[in-house]
Amino acid sequence: MLSLLDLFETWFVRFSLAFIIGNPLNLLLMGASGGQVITNAPQNASMEPTIIMGISGIALLLLLLRWQRPLYYIKSNPHSIFVFVFLLFVIASTIWSDLPDVTFRRSILVTAVAIFATYFSTCFSYKQQLQNLGWGLGITALLSLAFGLFLPSYGRMSLPPHTGSWRGVFLHKNALGAHMAQTGVFFLTLFFTDVYGKHKKIAVVLVAISLFLVVASRSSTGLVAFATMTAALFICNILRFRSTVIVPVLILIIFMWGGFTIYAQNNAEELTAVLGKDVGLTGRDAIWKAVGDMINLRPLLGYGYEAFWYSPYSASATVTRILGWAVPHSHNGLLELLLAVGWLGTIPYLLSFVFNIVKSIQLIQNNGTVEAIWPILFLLFMILSNSTEKNIMTAYVWSSYVWITLLPLNLKDVPFTTTQPAYSGLHLDEVQVDAFKAEGRS
């Protein structure tokens, strides 16, 4: 029987995840024309930052009730120090930012999302984390479908160059394509687990809806991400039975990827034509070159978090002048980090990413379950989606990244102290509680 606090926290987390993943507030405020909504307006001009701060405040209070838990998880994941060093660089970039007020406000939001992610990571069992994440992703997929069907002036883009492309509850079709690609693979992963028990049909329906939305978005990045992540899911599912074959299989994959890269370089025009793109990936190569030149002007510390693209009066005016049109962002996650905090701030993030990849492989080896595959799939999604777009620091991707960083190597592990039961203050299944009692960990 759930207590009132447990019930509140369960629905609080589900609402928070749904809001962070894909709330329609900004779309409703700015997207009625059906055009390409790209804005660098300050985030505090809408309700979204206020709600995120409210979510963070509640999460912080709940986290303080179990203050030992985040300390336990951070101690169990020493590589998490790199994430916190990166976060400090984001906050500190206010000092050297071209627009310190903007950087300060947005760095506070990044910190707020990290607080919620820490609460989510440390106060729920892994199974419940996946269940609640499924609620958030599923609600976003259903809302995107509803907006596309019943509110097309919002849910679809009606102006060139993306006329007819669906964007759901997101501001742009590419965001819908990328998010629905990983949503579809998430539910495909859960279909092979007992996370939803007898309700596996729900997973099948949501996979179908997600795939439809990827296609409707006409996002080539989304299609590539869905296909690549699905292939990776089945490869990892095979590897989890024989950990000794991971190294040779990974070597084989590397050689195959290298061969494909060479083929792609020699047949670039044919391959990009299949995806409806030109060899320059719709002008992204010119953007990358111009942005690279700007990074070279401030290679160590960058221009301050979120300051570069903020307005026509920011440093991005140089890029606009070079390319002849108002570029909204660099279309690459790594370049965005370099613009924000330079190499000194980006290197800690890259180190944490490498450690998280190694850790995600260990999760598969140590646990041997299908649900343990999701962290490596999400990291793969980050690489794919940020190769031609940028979502590396959006609320959902950033919170999920912090969550993965704090996961224990044993996904059934529960921190405990000598002053309280192992399962006290942590949301566990009844079976797990009985198991911990049987082990004498109370």
Sequence and secondary structure as in RCSB ss.txt:
>XXXX:A:sequence
MLSLLDLFETWFVRFSLAFIIGNPLNLLLMGASGGQVITNAPQNASMEPTIIMGISGIALLLLLLRWQRPLYYIK
SNPHSIFVFVFLLFVIASTIWSDLPDVTFRRSILVTAVAIFATYFSTCFSYKQQLQNLGWGLGITALLSLAFGLF
LPSYGRMSLPPHTGSWRGVFLHKNALGAHMAQTGVFFLTLFFTDVYGKHKKIAVVLVAISLFLVVASRSSTGLVA
FATMTAALFICNILRFRSTVIVPVLILIIFMWGGFTIYAQNNAEELTAVLGKDVGLTGRDAIWKAVGDMINLRPL
LGYGYEAFWYSPYSASATVTRILGWAVPHSHNGLLELLLAVGWLGTIPYLLSFVFNIVKSIQLIQNNGTVEAIWP
ILFLLFMILSNSTEKNIMTAYVWSSYVWITLLPLNLKDVPFTTTQPAYSGLHLDEVQVDAFKAEGRS
>XXXX:A:secstr
   HHHHHHHHHHHHHHHHHHH SHHHHHH TT S       GGGSHHHHHHHHHHHHHHHHHHTTTHHHHHHHH
H GGGHHHHHHHHHHHHTTTT SSHHHHHHHHHHHHHHHHHHHHHHHSB HHHHHHHHHHHHHHHHHHHHHHHHH
 HHHHB  STTSTT B TTSSSHHHHHHHHHHHHHHHHHHHTSSTTTT HHHHHHHHHHHHHHHHHHT HHHHHH
HHHHHHHHHHHHHHTT GGGHHHHHHHHHHHHHHHHHHHHHTHHHHHHHTT  TTTTTHHHHHHHHHHHHHHSTT
TTT TTTTTSSTTSTHHHHHHHHTS     S HHHHHHHHHHHHHHHHHHHHHHHHHHHHHHHHHHH  GGGGHH
HHHHHHHHHHHHHS  TTSHHHHHHHHHHHH  SSTT    BTTB TTTTSB  HHHHHHHHHTT  
